Amino acid sequence: MERQNRVRSVLSRLPSLLVVAALVAGLFATITALQRRAASPQATTFLGDTLTISTAERGHILCPTQAAFSPDGAQVAVWGATQSCRAANAAPALVPHTLAFYVTRSGALLNTIALDPLIGVDDTQRGPAQPVRAVRYFGLGWSPDGAHLAFAFATFDDSHHITQDDLLDSGLLLVDTHTASATVIHGDAGFFSAPTSSYMGFPVWNLTHPSVTPAFTPSPALAYAWGADGLPEAILPLGAAPLSHLPINAGPRYPVGVPAGDSTYTTWQPGILFGPDARPGMTGAGPSTGALVSVFPAWSPDGAHLTLMVTGNALALPDSVARAGSNATPGGAGSLDFPFPASLTQVPARDAALTAAQREIGRAGWALVAWNPGGTLLASVACSDQNETLTLRQTESGQTATQTPLTLGRDDHGCAGAFSGENAGDYPSMNQWLRWSSDGNSLLLTDATAATVTLWNLRSAPPAS
C-alpha cells in the first residue's frame, strides 16, 4: 500500500515535473543556440541593387516627409506635401498632402489618397472662405494588422505662422488602407508639447474607445511593454546612476523588438547618435559621453493604443574619441529643435557596431542609426554635408558588412540639414529617415529635399569555409 501511495504521489506531480523539465530544456537550448551563434561564422550580408523611387514623378509628392513599411514588408507607404519642402513652408495658400503606396520589390505605385479631405479640409478651395491655411501631419505608422495608417495632424489659419496662436484643430487620423475611408479622433495631438522649452511627452490614443490621454513621458528604461492601463511601462527601468553592464535581454545577443506589434521592445530603436559636442548641455551626459536619442511610434500588440515615444541613453565614448579635443561647430546639431528626454542615464553601448559608429562621427558629429529587428545589423548614415554613406555593420564584431555612397544634390544636405522639411511643431521634422522593415529584409531612406525614397533588399552569402 505504501508503495502504491508513493507511485500515485509521483504520478500526481508528473505534469508539474514535465513543465519544469521543459522549461529547463528550453533554457539550455537557448543558451546553446546563443553559444553556437557566437562561435559560428556569420553569413555575409550585403545590400542588393539600389531602388530609388521618385515620389515627385510617381505619386506627385514633392516633399516626402516620412515613409514606413507595411507589417509584412510588401508595401511602403509614403506621405508628404505636393510642393517642394522649401515652397511648402513659404506657400501663401493651402498646400495639399498625399499618401502613396508602393511595391517594396519593384517601386511600382499602387495607389494614392488625398489626406486633407479626410480631416474635412477642402484642398480645392483657395479663397477667403477657406479658414484652414495650412495642415501638418506626422505619421505614426501602420497598425499591427496592416489595416490602418495613423497620422497626428494639426490645422492652422495662417500658412506662414505654424504656432499655437494659429492652431484651429488637431487630432489623430486613421486611414483604412483597403477602403481609403477615415476615422478622425479630435484632441490634443501634441504638436506643441514643449511650450516652455521643456519636453512634456506625447499623448496616448485609445483607438477602441476613441479618446486621448494627456501628454505621456515614458520612464527611462532599456525595455518597455504595454501595461493593463494602456500605457507603455518600463520593464527594465533605469535610475540616475550609470549602468556598468547591460542585462542580456537588452544587449547585443537579443532582438531590439518591433514597437508596432511586439509585446516587448528595447530602447534601441531608430534614432540619432550624437557626439558630446554635437548636442552640448545634455542632462546626464558629460564631456566624455555621447547620446542616442530615439523617436518612434509604439502600438500595443492588439492595435488598441498608440503613442509616439522619445527615449535616450548617454553613451560613454570610445577611448580614441574621448581623448580627442573638442571641435564643436557653432550652429551645429546643438541648435536643432529635436525632442529630447529630460535626462539621460549612462549605459554601455549595445554592441560593437554602435561603438564603431561613435568612432566614425567623433565628438562633434552625429548620425542616423537603425538596427534590424533581430539586432544583428546596424545601419547608419553619418551626417556629413554633401558627403554621406550608408554603412551596414555586424553588431557582434562591429565589422563593416557593406557601404554604399549616397548621391546628394547641390542644395540637398542630407541628414546634415535634418530639419529642412515641413515645420511640424514639437514633432521631429527630419530631412532623412532611416527605417527597417519588420522582417529585417529591407531598408529604406527617405530624402524630403530630393523627393526620393531609396530601398535596399538585403541578400546573404554563405560564410567562407
Secondary structure, DSSP 4 states (H G I P E B T S, - for coil): -HHHHHHHHHHHHHHHHHHHHHHHHHHHHHHHHHHHHHHSPPPEEEE---EEEETTTSS--SEEEEEEE-TTSSEEEEEEESS-HHHHHH-SSPPPEEEEEEETTT--EEEEEESGGGGT--TT--STT----EEEEEEEEE-TTSSEEEEEEEEES-SS--SGGGEEEEEEEEEETTT--EEEEES--STTS-TTSS---B-EEETTTTEEPSPB-PPPBSEEEE-TTSSEEESSB--SSPPSS--GGGSTTS----TBT-SEEES--SEEEE-TTTSTT-TT--TTEEEEEEEEEEE-TTSSEEEEEEEEEEEEPPHHHHTSPP---TTSGGG------S--EEE--SSHHHHHHHHHHTTT-EEEEEE-TTSSEEEEEE--TT-EEEEEEETTT--EEEEEEE---TT--GGGGTT-S---TTS---SEEEEE-TTSSEEEEEETTTTEEEEEEEEEEPPP-
